[in-house]
Amino acid sequence: MKGEMNMKTLPSIFDYGKRHKNFPIIFLDFDGVVNTIYYRFYERDNQYKFRYANSADNFVNNEQAIQWLNELYRNYPFDIVITSTWRTHCNYRRILYNSGLNMKISILGCTPNISGAERGDEIVQWIIDNKERDADIIILDDDTDMSVMKSNLVKCDPYLGFTIYQYQECLKRMKQFEEWRINNG
């Protein structure tokens, strides 16, 4: 189990929820992205069983996915907004930082929970509510319910999560964002 940190003792460099101008925003799902199915053999039952980590565990279980996010941040800094259903019932910041997410990565908050809406519609609502219409957007999710935001999706395999392949796609998009800003002021 991961070492739990005390949110009151975070380093002074930590910008709790601060939006960094010109940083892209990654809209992040948990299950299927940074929290993936894992199997465990139970000798007593003589069978394999699977499960996700859950919010009560206070961490997500795909350490490699967290490290790929950290590596992406080292190359192209970004801010995060949580889209996961975990956003409604847990301290998603503590969970991500307990899981090893670089504490320099600002978690701005979460999308609204709109009954019956697709995830993409919730993302659009967050963008409108936070006046971020000009922000560069990447969505990391294992589902495709993105409505008008589908072109921003980098889809993850729910069994593998955020891997080198999605990392490379994000790098490509971040480079395009940077080139566009340089060429268009």
C-alpha positions in Angstrom: 0.0 0.0 0.0 1.2 3.5 -0.8 2.4 5.8 1.9 -0.3 8.3 2.8 0.7 12.0 2.9 -0.7 14.7 5.1 -2.2 17.4 2.9 -1.2 20.0 5.5 2.5 19.1 5.0 2.7 19.4 1.2 5.7 21.3 -0.1 5.4 25.0 -0.5 5.9 24.6 -4.3 2.5 23.0 -4.5 -0.1 25.1 -6.1 -3.3 23.7 -4.8 -5.8 24.0 -7.6 -4.1 27.0 -9.2 -4.6 27.3 -13.0 -1.3 27.9 -14.8 -1.8 30.1 -17.8 -1.0 28.5 -21.1 -0.8 25.0 -19.6 -3.0 22.5 -21.4 -5.7 20.8 -19.3 -5.9 17.1 -19.1 -9.4 15.8 -18.2 -8.6 12.6 -16.3 -10.7 9.5 -15.7 -9.5 7.0 -13.0 -10.9 3.5 -13.8 -9.4 2.2 -17.0 -6.8 5.0 -17.1 -4.8 5.2 -13.8 -6.7 2.5 -12.0 -6.9 -0.8 -13.9 -8.1 -4.3 -13.2 -5.6 -6.5 -11.4 -5.8 -10.2 -10.9 -4.8 -12.1 -7.8 -4.6 -15.9 -7.3 -6.4 -17.1 -4.2 -5.1 -20.5 -3.1 -8.0 -21.2 -0.8 -10.4 -21.0 -3.7 -7.9 -22.2 -6.3 -8.9 -19.4 -8.7 -8.0 -16.0 -9.9 -10.1 -13.0 -9.0 -9.9 -9.5 -10.2 -10.8 -6.1 -8.8 -10.0 -2.4 -9.1 -8.6 -0.4 -6.3 -11.4 1.7 -4.9 -11.6 5.1 -3.2 -11.4 3.5 0.3 -7.9 2.3 -0.6 -6.7 5.9 -0.9 -4.7 5.2 -4.1 -5.1 4.1 -7.6 -3.3 0.9 -8.6 -1.6 1.6 -11.9 1.7 3.0 -10.8 3.1 2.9 -14.4 0.2 5.1 -15.6 1.0 7.6 -12.9 4.7 7.6 -13.9 3.8 8.2 -17.5 1.7 11.2 -16.4 4.7 12.5 -14.5 7.0 12.0 -17.5 4.5 13.8 -19.7 4.5 16.7 -17.2 8.3 16.8 -17.3 8.1 17.4 -21.0 5.0 19.5 -21.3 3.5 20.8 -18.0 -0.3 20.6 -17.7 -3.1 21.0 -15.2 -5.7 18.3 -14.4 -9.4 18.3 -14.1 -11.0 15.1 -12.7 -13.9 13.5 -14.7 -14.0 10.1 -12.9 -17.1 9.0 -11.1 -14.7 8.9 -8.0 -15.1 12.7 -8.0 -18.4 12.5 -6.3 -17.4 10.6 -3.2 -13.7 10.9 -2.4 -10.7 13.1 -2.0 -9.4 12.7 -5.5 -6.4 15.0 -4.9 -5.1 12.9 -2.0 -5.6 9.7 -3.9 -3.6 10.9 -6.9 -0.8 12.3 -4.8 -0.7 9.2 -2.6 -0.3 7.2 -5.8 2.8 9.1 -6.8 1.5 11.9 -9.0 4.0 14.8 -9.1 2.8 17.4 -6.6 3.7 20.2 -9.0 0.8 19.1 -11.2 -2.1 21.3 -10.2 -5.5 19.5 -9.9 -8.0 22.2 -10.7 -11.1 20.4 -9.5 -13.6 18.2 -11.2 -16.3 18.3 -13.8 -19.9 18.8 -12.7 -22.0 15.7 -12.2 -24.9 16.2 -14.6 -27.5 13.5 -14.4 -28.0 11.7 -17.8 -25.3 13.7 -19.5 -22.4 12.2 -21.4 -18.9 12.8 -20.0 -18.1 15.1 -22.9 -21.1 17.3 -22.0 -19.8 17.6 -18.4 -16.4 18.6 -19.7 -18.0 21.3 -21.9 -19.9 22.6 -18.9 -16.7 22.8 -16.9 -15.0 24.7 -19.7 -17.9 27.2 -19.9 -18.2 27.6 -16.1 -14.4 28.2 -15.8 -14.1 30.4 -18.8 -11.5 28.1 -20.4 -12.8 28.2 -24.0 -9.3 28.8 -25.4 -7.5 26.1 -23.4 -5.7 23.3 -25.0 -7.6 20.1 -24.0 -6.7 16.4 -23.8 -9.2 13.9 -22.4 -7.8 10.6 -21.0 -10.5 8.0 -20.7 -11.3 4.4 -21.5 -14.8 5.3 -22.8 -16.0 7.3 -25.8 -19.0 9.2 -24.5 -17.4 12.5 -25.3 -20.1 14.1 -27.6 -18.6 17.2 -29.2 -15.3 16.7 -27.3 -14.5 13.4 -29.0 -11.6 14.8 -31.0 -9.8 15.7 -27.7 -10.0 12.0 -26.5 -6.9 9.9 -26.1 -8.5 6.5 -25.5 -7.0 4.1 -23.0 -7.4 0.3 -22.9 -9.4 -0.4 -19.7 -7.1 -3.3 -18.9 -3.8 -1.5 -19.5 -4.7 2.1 -18.7 -2.4 5.0 -19.7 0.6 3.4 -21.3 3.5 4.5 -23.5 1.2 4.5 -26.5 -1.2 7.1 -25.0 1.8 9.0 -23.6 3.3 9.3 -27.2 -0.1 10.5 -28.5 -0.3 13.1 -25.7 3.3 14.2 -26.5 2.4 14.6 -30.2 -0.7 16.7 -29.3 1.2 18.8 -26.7 3.9 19.6 -29.3 1.1 20.7 -31.7 -0.3 23.0 -29.0 3.1 24.5 -28.5 3.8 25.0 -32.2 0.4 26.6 -32.7 1.0 29.1 -29.8 4.5 29.9 -31.2 3.1 30.5 -34.7 -0.1 32.3 -33.7 1.1 34.3 -30.7 
